[in-house]
Amino acid sequence: MRAESSVRLEDLQRGFDFSAGEMAERRVDFARRARDGDEQAASQLELVKREQSRIEQEKAEALLYEQRRGDLLDIITLERVANALVIPDQSPEALDPTTRTSRPSPCA
């Protein structure tokens, strides 16, 4: 379980790093355009900043949850309550589809 958790942590980290990289590229582009006087880029820059903050918060929560997930799970013991062995009917009547009785359709 711990090995699986470490793989998940690495996957989460890579995913968030990828998103952060994309957002950083957008932020640099909008910041440059805003410095050049583009008012629309300035508003887009603010949206990107908020999105980066949201992603960082989400990353922290996801990584913390994954780190603690093993502690949050209760591993219980299973108790067998029944055994069953199913043996198909090999009689000629069961094997011949023409001898089967059809049931009425529940929609009829």
C-alpha positions in Angstrom: 0.0 0.0 0.0 2.8 2.4 0.8 4.6 1.7 -2.5 1.3 2.4 -4.3 0.9 5.6 -2.4 4.4 6.8 -3.3 3.7 6.1 -7.0 0.4 8.1 -6.7 2.3 10.9 -4.9 4.8 11.1 -7.8 2.0 11.1 -10.4 0.2 13.9 -8.5 3.4 15.9 -8.2 4.1 15.5 -11.9 0.6 16.5 -12.9 0.6 19.6 -10.7 4.1 20.5 -11.9 2.9 20.3 -15.5 -0.1 22.6 -14.7 2.1 25.0 -12.8 4.5 25.1 -15.8 1.7 25.9 -18.2 0.3 28.6 -15.9 3.8 30.1 -15.5 4.2 30.4 -19.2 0.8 32.1 -19.5 1.6 34.4 -16.6 4.9 35.5 -18.2 3.1 36.2 -21.5 0.3 38.2 -19.9 2.8 40.1 -17.7 4.9 41.1 -20.7 1.7 42.2 -22.6 0.4 44.1 -19.6 3.7 46.0 -19.3 3.4 46.9 -22.9 0.0 48.5 -22.1 -2.5 45.8 -23.0 -5.3 46.3 -20.5 -7.0 43.0 -21.4 -3.8 41.2 -20.7 -3.6 42.9 -17.3 -7.1 41.4 -16.4 -6.0 38.0 -17.8 -2.9 38.2 -15.7 -4.9 38.6 -12.5 -7.0 35.6 -13.5 -3.9 33.5 -14.0 -2.5 34.6 -10.6 -5.8 33.5 -8.9 -5.7 30.2 -10.8 -2.1 29.6 -9.8 -3.1 30.3 -6.2 -6.0 27.9 -6.5 -3.8 25.2 -8.0 -1.2 25.5 -5.3 -3.9 25.1 -2.6 -5.4 22.1 -4.5 -1.9 20.6 -4.8 -1.2 21.0 -1.1 -4.5 19.3 -0.2 -4.2 16.5 -2.7 -0.6 15.7 -1.6 -1.5 15.8 2.1 -4.5 13.6 1.6 -2.4 11.1 -0.4 0.3 11.1 2.3 -2.3 10.4 5.0 -4.5 8.1 3.0 -3.0 4.9 4.4 -3.6 6.2 7.9 -7.2 7.1 7.1 -8.1 3.6 5.9 -9.2 1.0 8.3 -7.9 -2.4 7.3 -10.4 -5.0 8.5 -10.4 -8.7 8.5 -12.8 -10.5 6.3 -15.0 -13.3 7.6 -16.2 -16.0 5.3 -19.9 -16.4 5.7 -20.7 -19.0 2.9 -19.2 -21.2 0.4 -20.9 -22.1 -2.8 -20.1 -24.4 -5.7 -22.1 -24.0 -8.9 -22.2 -26.9 -11.2 -23.9 -26.3 -14.6 -26.8 -28.6 -15.5 -25.5 -31.0 -18.2 -28.8 -32.7 -18.8 -30.0 -32.9 -22.5 -33.0 -30.7 -21.6 -30.8 -28.0 -20.3 -28.4 -28.1 -23.2 -31.1 -28.1 -25.9 -32.4 -24.5 -26.5 -35.6 -25.7 -28.2 -36.8 -27.4 -25.0 -36.6 -24.4 -22.8 -39.8 -22.8 -21.8 -40.0 -19.1 -22.5 -41.0 -16.8 -19.7 -43.5 -14.0 -20.4 -42.0 -10.6 -20.9 -42.4 -8.3 -17.9 -43.3 -5.5 -20.4 -46.1 -7.5 -22.0 
